């Protein structure tokens, strides 16, 4: 999968991706070891940045219905994507940064362009190319601001992709970061707003 930094804290960054990347239940695999009580599988999640440096990630919250996941990556610091204050409009040109089929290299991430086409059921529809590995990658407007993420593509046409709707994505990001901030503030006894950086467009 792919992802993007949508906020920072005192000790790391908040990275947004798709829920199906985060939601891997180890109990499914542990059933393979039912006869061997000494063996148990646990989930460990790692993120590689654009410099191919590996980090451990903590899953904070995910929403299966909208297919959104927010993680916190200790020690990762980088540019934070601005989150748009305006929803996309039909016909808007959009941009996508992703690692389709795992294709990327140090300091290189493929860039794609497409259009916002409107809403379909519970999803926003964009005409962007996508295959496995594109999941969780950011969709940006013409100002470079976050408006969506790739979570699925049309089975028979790889240039039609689904994203959470703009308002639901924004709401998820803010609520997940707020919950984590409150938890950390309580644990370490410092003000909730200290060290949190979420960027909004002007």
C-alpha positions as a Markdown table, in Angstrom:
| # | Residue | x | y | z |
|---|---|---|---|---|
| 1 | Unk | 0.0 | 0.0 | 0.0 |
| 2 | Unk | 0.8 | 3.7 | -0.1 |
| 3 | Unk | 0.3 | 6.6 | 2.3 |
| 4 | Unk | 1.0 | 10.2 | 3.2 |
| 5 | Unk | 1.8 | 12.4 | 6.2 |
| 6 | Unk | -1.2 | 14.4 | 7.3 |
| 7 | Unk | 0.1 | 15.6 | 10.6 |
| 8 | Unk | 3.0 | 15.6 | 13.0 |
| 9 | Unk | 3.4 | 15.2 | 16.8 |
| 10 | Unk | 6.3 | 15.7 | 19.2 |
| 11 | Unk | 7.8 | 12.3 | 18.4 |
| 12 | Unk | 6.6 | 11.4 | 14.9 |
| 13 | Unk | 4.0 | 11.7 | 12.1 |
| 14 | Unk | 0.5 | 10.7 | 11.4 |
| 15 | Unk | 0.3 | 8.7 | 8.2 |
| 16 | Unk | -2.9 | 8.1 | 6.3 |
| 17 | Unk | -3.6 | 5.0 | 4.3 |
| 18 | Unk | -6.4 | 2.5 | 3.5 |
| 19 | Unk | -8.1 | 0.4 | 6.2 |
| 20 | Unk | -7.6 | -2.9 | 4.3 |
| 21 | Unk | -3.8 | -2.3 | 4.7 |
| 22 | Unk | -4.1 | -1.9 | 8.5 |
| 23 | Unk | -6.9 | -4.4 | 9.3 |
| 24 | Unk | -5.1 | -7.8 | 9.2 |
| 25 | Unk | -6.5 | -10.0 | 11.9 |
| 26 | Unk | -3.7 | -12.3 | 13.3 |
| 27 | Unk | -6.2 | -14.7 | 14.7 |
| 28 | Unk | -6.9 | -16.0 | 11.2 |
| 29 | Unk | -3.3 | -17.2 | 10.9 |
| 30 | Unk | -3.0 | -18.3 | 14.5 |
| 31 | Unk | -5.6 | -21.0 | 13.8 |
| 32 | Unk | -2.8 | -22.7 | 11.7 |
| 33 | Unk | -0.9 | -23.2 | 15.0 |
| 34 | Unk | -3.8 | -24.5 | 17.1 |
| 35 | Unk | -1.8 | -27.7 | 17.9 |
| 36 | Unk | 1.4 | -25.9 | 18.9 |
| 37 | Unk | 0.7 | -23.6 | 21.9 |
| 38 | Unk | 4.3 | -22.2 | 21.7 |
| 39 | Unk | 3.6 | -20.5 | 18.4 |
| 40 | Unk | 1.6 | -17.3 | 18.0 |
| 41 | Unk | 1.5 | -14.6 | 15.3 |
| 42 | Unk | 1.2 | -10.9 | 16.1 |
| 43 | Unk | 0.8 | -8.0 | 13.7 |
| 44 | Unk | 3.7 | -5.7 | 13.1 |
| 45 | Unk | 3.4 | -2.8 | 10.7 |
| 46 | Unk | 6.2 | -1.0 | 9.0 |
| 47 | Unk | 6.4 | 2.1 | 6.8 |
| 48 | Unk | 9.2 | 3.0 | 4.4 |
| 49 | Unk | 9.7 | 6.7 | 3.6 |
| 50 | Unk | 10.8 | 8.2 | 0.3 |
| 51 | Unk | 14.4 | 7.6 | 1.4 |
| 52 | Unk | 13.7 | 3.9 | 1.9 |
| 53 | Unk | 14.2 | 4.2 | 5.7 |
| 54 | Unk | 12.1 | 1.7 | 7.6 |
| 55 | Unk | 9.9 | 2.8 | 10.6 |
| 56 | Unk | 7.6 | 0.9 | 13.0 |
| 57 | Unk | 4.0 | 2.1 | 12.8 |
| 58 | Unk | 1.2 | 2.1 | 15.4 |
| 59 | Unk | -2.3 | 1.7 | 14.0 |
| 60 | Unk | -4.5 | 4.4 | 15.7 |
| 61 | Unk | -7.9 | 4.0 | 14.1 |
| 62 | Unk | -9.5 | 2.5 | 11.0 |
| 63 | Unk | -12.9 | 2.6 | 9.4 |
| 64 | Unk | -13.8 | -0.4 | 7.3 |
| 65 | Unk | -16.8 | 1.1 | 5.7 |
| 66 | Unk | -14.9 | 4.1 | 4.3 |
| 67 | Unk | -11.6 | 2.1 | 4.1 |
| 68 | Unk | -9.5 | 4.7 | 5.9 |
| 69 | Unk | -6.7 | 4.1 | 8.4 |
| 70 | Unk | -4.6 | 6.5 | 10.4 |
| 71 | Unk | -1.2 | 5.4 | 11.9 |
| 72 | Unk | 1.4 | 7.1 | 14.0 |
| 73 | Unk | 5.0 | 6.6 | 13.0 |
| 74 | Unk | 7.6 | 7.2 | 15.7 |
| 75 | Unk | 10.7 | 9.1 | 14.5 |
| 76 | Unk | 9.3 | 9.9 | 11.0 |
| 77 | Unk | 9.3 | 13.6 | 10.1 |
| 78 | Unk | 8.7 | 15.0 | 6.7 |
| 79 | Unk | 6.5 | 17.5 | 4.8 |
| 80 | Unk | 2.8 | 17.5 | 5.9 |
| 81 | Unk | 0.1 | 17.5 | 3.2 |
| 82 | Unk | -2.3 | 20.4 | 3.5 |
| 83 | Unk | -5.9 | 19.2 | 3.9 |
| 84 | Unk | -8.2 | 21.1 | 1.6 |
| 85 | Unk | -11.0 | 23.2 | 3.1 |
| 86 | Unk | -13.0 | 22.9 | -0.1 |
| 87 | Unk | -14.6 | 19.8 | -1.6 |
| 88 | Unk | -13.7 | 18.7 | -5.2 |
| 89 | Unk | -16.0 | 19.7 | -8.0 |
| 90 | Unk | -16.9 | 17.6 | -11.0 |
| 91 | Unk | -14.3 | 18.1 | -13.7 |
| 92 | Unk | -11.5 | 19.2 | -11.4 |
| 93 | Unk | -8.1 | 18.0 | -12.4 |
| 94 | Unk | -6.6 | 15.9 | -9.6 |
| 95 | Unk | -3.2 | 14.4 | -8.9 |
| 96 | Unk | -2.1 | 11.1 | -7.3 |
| 97 | Unk | 1.2 | 9.9 | -5.8 |
| 98 | Unk | 1.4 | 6.2 | -5.4 |
| 99 | Unk | 3.5 | 3.0 | -5.6 |
| 100 | Unk | 1.4 | 0.8 | -7.9 |
| 101 | Unk | 2.6 | -2.8 | -7.9 |
| 102 | Unk | 5.2 | -1.6 | -5.4 |
| 103 | Unk | 6.9 | 0.4 | -8.1 |
| 104 | Unk | 9.0 | 3.2 | -6.6 |
| 105 | Unk | 12.6 | 3.9 | -5.8 |
| 106 | Unk | 14.6 | 6.1 | -3.5 |
| 107 | Unk | 13.5 | 9.8 | -4.0 |
| 108 | Unk | 11.1 | 8.7 | -6.8 |
| 109 | Unk | 7.4 | 8.1 | -6.6 |
| 110 | Unk | 5.2 | 7.8 | -9.7 |
| 111 | Unk | 2.8 | 10.8 | -10.3 |
| 112 | Unk | -0.6 | 10.5 | -12.0 |
| 113 | Unk | -3.3 | 12.9 | -13.2 |
| 114 | Unk | -7.1 | 12.4 | -13.6 |
| 115 | Unk | -10.4 | 14.0 | -12.9 |
| 116 | Unk | -13.0 | 14.1 | -10.2 |
| 117 | Unk | -16.2 | 12.6 | -11.6 |
| 118 | Unk | -18.7 | 12.8 | -8.7 |
| 119 | Unk | -20.2 | 10.4 | -6.2 |
| 120 | Unk | -21.4 | 6.8 | -6.5 |
| 121 | Unk | -23.1 | 5.2 | -3.5 |
| 122 | Unk | -20.8 | 5.7 | -0.5 |
| 123 | Unk | -17.7 | 6.6 | -2.6 |
| 124 | Unk | -16.1 | 9.5 | -4.5 |
| 125 | Unk | -15.1 | 8.6 | -8.0 |
| 126 | Unk | -11.9 | 9.7 | -9.7 |
| 127 | Unk | -10.4 | 8.7 | -13.1 |
| 128 | Unk | -6.9 | 7.8 | -12.0 |
| 129 | Unk | -4.9 | 4.7 | -12.9 |
| 130 | Unk | -4.5 | 2.2 | -10.0 |
| 131 | Unk | -3.4 | -1.4 | -9.3 |
| 132 | Unk | -2.4 | -3.2 | -6.1 |
| 133 | Unk | 0.0 | -1.0 | -4.2 |
| 134 | Unk | -2.0 | 2.2 | -5.0 |
| 135 | Unk | -4.3 | 1.6 | -2.0 |
| 136 | Unk | -4.0 | 4.4 | 0.6 |
| 137 | Unk | -2.2 | 6.8 | -1.8 |
| 138 | Unk | -3.3 | 10.5 | -1.6 |
| 139 | Unk | -5.4 | 12.3 | -4.1 |
| 140 | Unk | -4.6 | 16.0 | -4.4 |
| 141 | Unk | -6.4 | 19.0 | -5.9 |
| 142 | Unk | -4.7 | 21.6 | -8.2 |
| 143 | Unk | -3.2 | 23.3 | -5.1 |
| 144 | Unk | -1.5 | 20.1 | -3.9 |
| 145 | Unk | -4.1 | 19.8 | -1.0 |
| 146 | Unk | -5.5 | 16.4 | 0.1 |
| 147 | Unk | -9.0 | 15.7 | -1.0 |
| 148 | Unk | -9.1 | 11.9 | -1.1 |
| 149 | Unk | -7.3 | 8.6 | -1.0 |
| 150 | Unk | -7.3 | 5.6 | -3.3 |
| 151 | Unk | -8.9 | 2.5 | -1.7 |
| 152 | Unk | -10.3 | 0.5 | -4.7 |
| 153 | Unk | -10.4 | 0.4 | -8.5 |
| 154 | Unk | -13.0 | -0.9 | -10.9 |
| 155 | Unk | -12.4 | -4.6 | -11.5 |
| 156 | Unk | -12.5 | -4.3 | -15.3 |
| 157 | Unk | -11.2 | -0.8 | -15.8 |
| 158 | Unk | -8.1 | 0.3 | -13.9 |
| 159 | Unk | -8.7 | 4.1 | -14.4 |
| 160 | Unk | -11.8 | 4.3 | -12.3 |
| 161 | Unk | -11.0 | 4.5 | -8.6 |
| 162 | Unk | -12.9 | 4.9 | -5.4 |
| 163 | Unk | -12.1 | 7.2 | -2.5 |
| 164 | Unk | -13.8 | 8.0 | 0.7 |
| 165 | Unk | -16.0 | 11.1 | 0.3 |
| 166 | Unk | -14.2 | 14.3 | 1.0 |
| 167 | Unk | -16.1 | 15.4 | 4.2 |
| 168 | Unk | -16.0 | 11.9 | 5.7 |
| 169 | Unk | -12.2 | 11.7 | 5.1 |
| 170 | Unk | -11.6 | 15.1 | 6.8 |
| 171 | Unk | -13.8 | 14.2 | 9.7 |
| 172 | Unk | -12.0 | 10.9 | 10.2 |
| 173 | Unk | -8.5 | 12.5 | 10.1 |
| 174 | Unk | -9.4 | 15.2 | 12.6 |
| 175 | Unk | -11.2 | 12.9 | 15.0 |
| 176 | Unk | -8.5 | 10.2 | 14.9 |
| 177 | Unk | -5.7 | 12.7 | 15.6 |
| 178 | Unk | -7.8 | 14.4 | 18.4 |
| 179 | Unk | -8.4 | 11.0 | 20.1 |
| 180 | Unk | -4.7 | 10.2 | 20.0 |
| 181 | Unk | -3.7 | 13.6 | 21.2 |
| 182 | Unk | -6.0 | 13.4 | 24.1 |
| 183 | Unk | -4.7 | 10.0 | 25.0 |
| 184 | Unk | -1.1 | 11.0 | 24.8 |
| 185 | Unk | -1.7 | 14.3 | 26.8 |
| 186 | Unk | -3.4 | 12.3 | 29.6 |
| 187 | Unk | -0.5 | 9.7 | 29.6 |
| 188 | Unk | 2.3 | 12.3 | 29.7 |
| 189 | Unk | 0.5 | 15.1 | 31.4 |
| 190 | Unk | 1.0 | 17.9 | 28.9 |
| 191 | Unk | -1.4 | 20.2 | 27.0 |
| 192 | Unk | -3.3 | 18.5 | 24.2 |
| 193 | Unk | -2.4 | 21.1 | 21.6 |
| 194 | Unk | 1.4 | 20.9 | 22.3 |
| 195 | Unk | 3.4 | 19.8 | 19.3 |
| 196 | Unk | 0.5 | 18.9 | 17.0 |
| 197 | Unk | 0.7 | 20.2 | 13.4 |
| 198 | Unk | -2.2 | 19.8 | 11.0 |
| 199 | Unk | -2.1 | 22.0 | 7.9 |
| 200 | Unk | -5.1 | 23.7 | 6.4 |
| 201 | Unk | -5.3 | 25.5 | 3.1 |
| 202 | Unk | -5.9 | 29.3 | 3.2 |
